């Protein structure tokens, strides 16, 4: 191999490493944002007054109040955004819930409504 092909290989290898590092950083940020959203939803479950205030109906509020000691988990990656309101579907025990979130600042979210399916 001559000198120019070695230099070109170094340049392309460096670009490939930068692209891979960028993809890894984006994946870490995405996971961190999802964890912050779940944390905001879990914080709401710790307070029964907030549950009754944010639940769409009484059935949802009763179920959440009875099972607030369980952890929320994701089954599907269903996240949608409409008019600055994020709908995030999470499960508690055996029921699915839509948590409607609004972005407070860069990393924090406020839950504005909870609906059970």
C-alpha positions in Angstrom: 0.0 0.0 0.0 1.2 3.5 -0.8 1.1 6.4 1.6 -2.1 8.0 0.2 -4.2 4.9 0.6 -3.0 4.6 4.2 -4.0 8.2 4.9 -7.4 7.8 3.2 -8.0 4.6 5.3 -7.2 6.6 8.5 -9.6 9.4 7.5 -12.4 7.0 6.7 -11.8 5.0 9.8 -11.9 8.1 11.9 -15.2 9.2 10.3 -16.6 5.8 10.9 -15.6 5.9 14.6 -17.2 9.4 14.9 -20.5 8.1 13.3 -20.6 5.1 15.7 -19.9 7.3 18.7 -22.7 9.7 17.6 -25.1 6.8 17.3 -24.2 5.5 20.8 -24.6 9.0 22.3 -28.1 9.4 20.7 -29.1 6.0 22.1 -28.0 7.0 25.6 -29.8 10.3 25.5 -33.0 8.6 24.2 -32.9 6.0 27.0 -32.2 8.8 29.6 -35.2 10.8 28.4 -37.5 7.7 28.6 -36.3 7.0 32.1 -37.1 10.6 33.1 -40.6 10.2 31.7 -41.1 7.0 33.7 -39.7 8.7 36.8 -42.3 11.5 36.4 -45.1 8.9 36.2 -43.8 7.0 39.2 -43.7 10.2 41.3 -47.4 10.8 40.6 -48.2 7.3 41.9 -46.7 8.1 45.3 -49.4 10.7 46.1 -53.0 9.6 46.3 -54.3 13.2 46.0 -52.5 13.8 42.8 -53.8 10.4 41.5 -57.4 11.5 42.1 -56.7 14.9 40.6 -55.1 13.6 37.4 -57.1 10.5 36.7 -59.6 10.8 33.9 -62.3 8.8 35.8 -62.9 7.2 39.2 -62.2 3.7 38.0 -58.7 4.7 37.0 -58.1 6.6 40.3 -59.3 3.6 42.4 -57.0 1.2 40.5 -54.0 3.4 40.8 -54.6 4.1 44.5 -54.9 0.3 45.2 -51.8 -0.7 43.3 -49.5 2.3 43.8 -46.9 0.1 45.4 -46.2 -1.7 42.2 -43.7 -0.4 39.6 -44.6 0.9 36.2 -43.2 -1.0 33.2 -43.1 -0.7 29.4 -44.5 -3.4 27.2 -44.8 -1.5 23.9 -42.9 1.5 22.9 -46.0 3.6 22.2 -45.1 7.2 22.5 -47.0 9.9 20.5 -46.9 13.6 20.6 -49.7 16.0 19.7 -49.7 19.7 20.5 -46.8 19.6 22.9 -48.5 16.8 24.9 -46.7 13.4 25.0 -48.8 10.3 25.4 -46.8 7.5 26.9 -48.3 4.1 27.4 -47.1 2.2 30.5 -48.4 -0.8 32.4 -49.1 -1.3 36.1 -49.7 -4.8 37.3 -51.9 -6.1 34.5 -53.5 -2.9 33.2 -52.4 -0.4 30.6 -52.4 3.3 31.1 -51.9 6.3 29.0 -49.9 9.0 30.8 -50.2 12.4 29.2 -47.0 14.4 29.9 -46.0 17.9 29.2 -42.4 19.0 29.1 -41.5 21.3 32.0 -37.9 22.0 31.0 -35.1 20.2 29.2 -35.1 16.9 31.3 -38.3 17.2 33.5 -41.9 16.3 32.7 -45.2 17.0 34.3 -48.0 14.5 34.2 -51.3 16.2 33.2 -53.7 13.3 32.9 -53.9 9.5 33.3 -56.3 7.2 31.4 -56.7 3.5 31.9 -57.5 0.9 29.2 
